[in-house]
Amino acid sequence: MDKIKIGNRYIGKDYPVLVVAEVGVNHEGKIDDAKRLIELTARMGIGSIKFQTYSAEKIVTPSAMKYWHLSSSDKPTDRQIDTFKKLDGLPKESYKDLVKYGEELGVIVFSTPFDEESVDILYKAGVPAFKIASGDITYHRLLKKVGEAGLPIALSVGASNEIEISEAIEVIKSTNNEQIVLLHCILDYPAEGKDANLKVIESLRGKYNLPVGFSDHTIGFAAPLFAVKLGACLIEKHCTDKKYTENMGEGPLSPDHCFLSMEEIGELATKIKDLEKGNGIDDIAEDDDKIMLGTDDPPRPLECEKAAHIGARRSIVAKIDIGKGDTITEHNIIELRPGTGIAPTFSNISKILGKKTRSAIKKNDFITLDLL
């Protein structure tokens, strides 16, 4: 499949690049702020905006530490759950209004669900597509749930090897859903231009015969513009109306406030349109091209991705307290960060289902084979 359709836009070869304003949870739980971000997306001439939808307790264990490093105030002892609890307060019923508001302004509104319940919430709200975060490529129950919704899927593949990508695609396609666009990504937060490895865009397209875009974690414009040169059909970039800089002191509530302002992503969208018209990218230094292209098949995770590879991936965890001699079922396990335990692929889950515990396992503890 060389193209998919998201809303009223075709994504793929020979179609204009879709720029996605990745605002995540930069609304900080306020629907008026979410609507303002949609308004700014429309005003900047950007085709789409993407949110993130989650509940803190369904994404991460209390023990998982932060893996991002965007402010000097971030400490090694900072927990992910403390940040996520402050950011997951947007009323779930508001998504329907946000999707409709985007339609009125000509902006495609969709989101990244981080748990199965969020998939249902977004589907009922009328989103035209889903995004899967890089860290969830081995979270097969989520992939299956999203695939079954029958909507287009942007699958981010940061820090993933060929086996993991192929298995994820297979899980989605097993639901008779082949509407997939792969997103090359460097799972570092932020990523440096020298690590962008943009040649992977071409190799992904060749290996999987799917449209390929770029979910960009670098600072600035150079990497996404070169990605467009290499055929990226979708560019996703973190942005905010409350951009944080280090001289502001204590770090921002949402880490995503550290990337582009809405005005800057509007400027990026304009540059991409100019590039598509053949007007060139004279504002990028020539040696940036050599720094960012990298290799088309780097070993993953890259060195710069290793912290996020642990911090943003999931493990099979006890959803409730499980007693000694109890049977492991689909109902007493959950997939939570960090990724230091057993990856929640269908293959791995099948190895533990039906087994009895040798000892009690507390809620949020990793389920390991030696306990069964």
N, C-alpha and C positions, 0 to 999 in steps of 0.2 A: 504494500500500500504506500503510494508516494504522496498522498495528501489526506488530510482529515478536515472536518468542518467544525469550528467552534463558534456557536452563535451564528452570525451572518458572515463569518470570515473563513475562507479556505486557508489552510496552513500547509505549506509544502513548496516544492520546486515550482518556479514560475509564478508564484503569488507573492504579494508584498509581505514583508516581514511584520509579524505581529509583535508589537512592543507591549510587555506586561509590566505595569507598575506594581511591584510586589510590596504592598504596604503591611502585610502580615497582621500583627496586632497593634500597629502604631496608633490606632484609635483609642487604645488603652481602656477599652470597655465602654466607650461612649458612642451611642449611635449617631449623635449629631456630628461628632468628629469623623466617624466613618463616612457619613454622607458628604462632609466637606472634602474628604480625600477623593471621593468619586467625582465631585464637582471640579476639583483641581485637575484630575486625570483628563476629564473632558476638555477643560480649558487649555490644557497643554497639548491637545491633539493626539493623545495616546489612546490606543484602541482598546485596552483592557486593564482591569485592576484585579489584583488577587489578594484575598485575605487568608488568614490561618484560623482553623476552627478546632478547639480542643478543650478538654478539662484537665487541669494539672495532674490530678490523681490517675488519669488514664494514659498519661504519656511518660511518667518518670517515677522512679522510686525515691523515697526521701533521702537516700544515701548518695544519689548521683550528683557529682560536682559539675559546675559550669565548665564548658570547654571553649567558650569564646573569649576573646581578649581585645576588647574595643576601648577600654578605659583603664587608666592606671589605678582607679579605685576598685577594679575587679580583684578579688582575692582568691587564692587557691582553695579556701574553705567555703566559698560561696556555693550554695546549692541551686540547681536548676529549678527545683520545685518552688522555691521562694520567689523567683522571678515569675514563673508561670502562674502562680496563684494570684499575682497582682494583675495579670493580663488576660485572664480567661473569662472576664465578667460580662462580655457583650451578650445581651439576651439572645438566646438561640432563635426566638421567634422574629428577631429583627432582620434575619437574612433575606426573608421574602421581600421586605420593603427595600432592602439594599439592591437586590437583583432588579426589582421593578424600577427603582430610581435610576440605576445604570441604563436600563433599556430606554428610559425617557430621555437620557442625555447622550445616547448613542455609544455607551461604554459597556463592554462585556464584563460582567462581574462573576467571578468564581472564587474558589477557595481550596485550600489544602486541608482535608480532614485528617486528624491524627488518631482517630479511633472509629470503631464501627458505628457507634451511635451518631457521631458527627456526619457520617455518610448519609444516614437517613434524614437528618436535619437539613442538610444542604440539598439533597434530592427533592425533598418536599418544598423547599424554598424556590426551586426552579433554576438552579445553577445550570449552565449549558455544558459544563466540563468539570473535571476534577484534576488536581495536581497531587502527585505523590512525592514526598520529600525524599532526598537521597538516603537518609538514615533509615527509612522504612522499606527499602527494597527487599529485605528478607522477611518482612512482616506479611506473610502470605495470606493470613486470614483477612487483613485489611485490603490487600490487592484483589482478592476474590470478591469481597463485598463491593468494592468500587467497580470492578469489571461487570458484575451482575446488574449494576444500575444502567448499563447500556449507553453511557455517555462517553465522549472523548476523554482521554487521559493523557496528561503530561507527566511522564515518568522520569524523574531526575535520577541520574546514575553516578553521582559523585562518590568516589572512593570504592566503586564496585568493580569486581572482576568479571570476566566474560561469563563464567558459570552463573554467577548471581544475576546478571542482567538477563541471560537466556532463560533462567528459571522464572524470573519475575514476568517476563513476556509470556512464557508458557502458561503461567497461572491466570493471567488476564485473558489470554486467547481461549483458555479452556471454558470461559463463560460465554463464548461466541461473540466476544467484543474484540475487534481488531483495530479500533480507533485509537492508536497510540502514537504520540510524538515523544521521542527520547530527548532528554535535556542533558547535554554534557555539563558537568559541574565540577568545580574544585571544592571539596568539602573542608575548606579552611575559612576562618571567620575573623577578620577578612583574609582574602587570598592575595598573594602578590602576583603581579603581572608575569614575572619570570616562571611561575608555576602553572600558568593557564593551560598549557598543552592543548592548544586549539586544533592541532591536527587530528585529535580524537574525534572531532565532528565528522570529518571525512570517513574515518574508519568505522564509526558507528553506522553511518548511512550505508556503507558498503556491506557490512556484516549482517545487518538486520532488515534492510530494505524498508526502512521507516523514515518519516520526516525527522529531522534532528535540529534541535535548537540549543540554546545556551542559557543556563541559569547562572548568572554571574555574581561572584562574591568579591570581585576586585574593586578597588577604588578608582573612579574615573571612567573615561570613555574608550580608551584604547582597546581593551580586550573585547568588548562587545562589537566594536566596529570591525575589528579583524575577524571576529566570528562570522559576521555578515559576509565579509569577503570570501570566507570559506564555505558559504552556503547555509549558514544557520537561518532557519525559517521563523524562529521565535526567539526573542530576547527578553529574558526576565531579569529585572534589576531591583534590588531593595531601594526604597525611597520613602520619604516622609515630609510632612509639612512642619516638622519640629527638629530640624537637623541639629545634631549634637557635635560639638568640637571639644577637644581635650581641654581647652582653656576655660571651659564652662565649669570645671571642677568635677564634682561627683558624677559618676556615669549615669546614663539615661535609664529610665524604667524599662523601656524596650531596647534591646541591643540593636534593632534595625534602624534606630534613629541616627546611626553613625554613617550611613552611606550617602545616597544622593538626596538633595532637596527635590521637591516636585518641579521646580523651575529647571533644575539640572537634568532630570530625566526627560523633560520636555525638549530641552536642547539636544539630548541624545537622540530622541525620536526624530527630530529635524535632521540631524546629521545622517541618520540611517536612511531617511528618505532621499537626501542628497546623494548618498552613496549609491542607492538603487538607480538614481538617474544618471550615474556615471560621472558625478562631479568630483570624485576623489576624496582623499582624506589627508590633505596636505598638513593638517595640524598635528599629525602623529609623526614622531621621529622615526626615521628609517630603521634604526636598530631595534625599535620596539617589536618589529615584525619577527626578527630572529629570536628575541628573548621569549616571545609568547608562543610561538608555534610548537616548540617541543617535539615530542615523538608521537606517532599515531597509535602506539600500543605500550604505554608506560605501565610498569608493575603497580597495581593498586592494592592498598592505599599508598599514595605518595607520602613522603616523609612529613610534609606539612599537613597531611590529612589525618595522621594517626590519632591525635587527641580527639578530634571530632568523630573518627571512626569508632571509638569507644563511647564517647559521650552522647552521640546522637543516634546510635543504633540500639536495638532492643534485645532483650533476653526473655526466656520463658521464666515467669515469676509466679509465685503463689498469689492468687487473687484474694483468698481468704485464708484463715488459719486451717491447715490440713492436719488431721490427727494421724497418729501412728497406725498403720494398717489400712488407712483410707485409700480409695482408688483415685488415680488421676483421671479427670474427665475434662471435656472442653469447657466446663462451667466453673472449675476451680483453678484455672490458669489464666494468666493475662500476659500481654507482651508489653514490657516497660523498659525504659532506659535505666542504666547504661548497658552497653553490649559486651559485658564481661562474662556472661553466662552462655547458655545454649541459644544459638540463633533460632528465631521462631519460624523456620521454614516448615512446610507441610511434612517434609521428610523427617525432620527432627521431632516434630510434634507427634507423628505416628509412632515413634520409638518410645514415647513415655505414656501415651494414652492407654488406659487399662492396667497399668502397673500399680502395685501397692507400695506405700511408703514404708521404709525401714524405721523411720522416726518421725516425730512431728515436724512440720514445716510451718513457720510463721508467715503471716501475710507480708508480702513484699520481699520475701527471701527468694533467692534463685533456686530453681528446681534443677538438680544435677543428677546424673545417672547413678552416682554412688549412694544417693538417698532413696533409691527405688529398688 
